[in-house]
């Protein structure tokens, strides 16, 4: 459910304000090697996620996926990265091994596997 913007809080009632920091919903656009990450209300988010831009460029570079193949690729990348981050945040891996190395390997696997989607 999307929040509704209002100019000010209602005068009656006890209100507590707390920002939502547990996640972002973003749209990602690509034009060649240029990546734009933006919120639903068109605010740029690249500055908050510079490492994500590098990953997206690396994963999507050269695939030239179109139409349904591009949609499948986006779903695959989103599901894999979201699942990895969600599990790690909840302590789901709990293994004494470098999680950054596992993440790099996940990205490399996606990088190689997405090429199979090309018609």
N, C-alpha and C positions, 0 to 999 in steps of 0.2 A: 504494500500500500504506500503510495507516495504521500509525503507530507504536503500540507497546504501552507503556502506562505501567507503571513499576516503582518501588518505594519507594527503591531504591538501585542503584548500578552493581555488577556482579559483582566479587568480590574478586580474581579471577585475571585476568591479561591487562593490557596497557597500554591505557588508555582515554583518549580525548581527547573533550571535550565541545565541540560547536559548535552554536550556535542556528541554526535555519533562518530566514534573512531574505530569501529570494528570492521570497516570495509568501505570500499568505493565502488560505485557502479559507473563504468566508463564506456565510451564508444571509442573505437580506434580506427583511424583512417590512414591509408597509405597512398602516397604519390611517389613512385620510384623508391628511393631510399629515405624519403622524408616521412616520418610517422607523427601523427597528431593524436594525442590522447585527450579526450574532453569529456566533461560531465554531460548529463542529459540536458542541462540548460546552457550548453555550449561554452562553459568556462574551461580554459586550457588546464590540463593536469600534468603536462610533461615535466614541469619543474619538480613535482613531487616524486616522480618515478623515473629518474634518468637511467637507472639500470634496466628498467623494463623496456625502454625504448631500444636500447642496444640488443636485448634479447629478441624483441619483436622483429627488428631489422634482420638479425641473424637467421631467425626461423623462417621468415617470409621471403627473404631474398632469393630471387631467381626462380621461384616456383611458377610464376605466371598462371596461377589458378584463376578460373573464371566461373561465374554462375554457381551451380550446385557444388562444384569441387571446392570453391573458396569458402562456402558456408560449412561444408564438412570439415575443412581445415580449421576454421575458427572454433567450431564446436570441440574438436579434438584438443587443440591447444588450451582452450579455456578449461575443459574438464580436467586435463592432466595437471595444469598448473594450480588450479583451484583445489583439486584433491590433495596435491602434495602439500600446499600451504596449510590447508585445513587440518590434515593429519598431524603435521609437525606442530602447529599451534596447540593442538589438544594433547600433545605428547604421545601421539599414536605410534611413532617409530621407536622411541625409547631405546635406541641402540648406540653403543659407544663407537660410532664411526662418523666421520665428517659429513654433516648434512649438506654443506655447500658442494661437496664433491658429488653427492647423490643428485643434487639439483642440476649441476652441470651435466651429469650423465643423462638425466631426464631430458634436458633441453637438446642435447646432442642426438638422442634417440628420436625426439620429435623432428629435429632438423633432417635427419636421414629418412625417416618414415613418411614425412609429408610428400616427398618426391614421388611416392607410389600413387598418390591421388591424381597426378597429372594424367590426362587421357592419352 
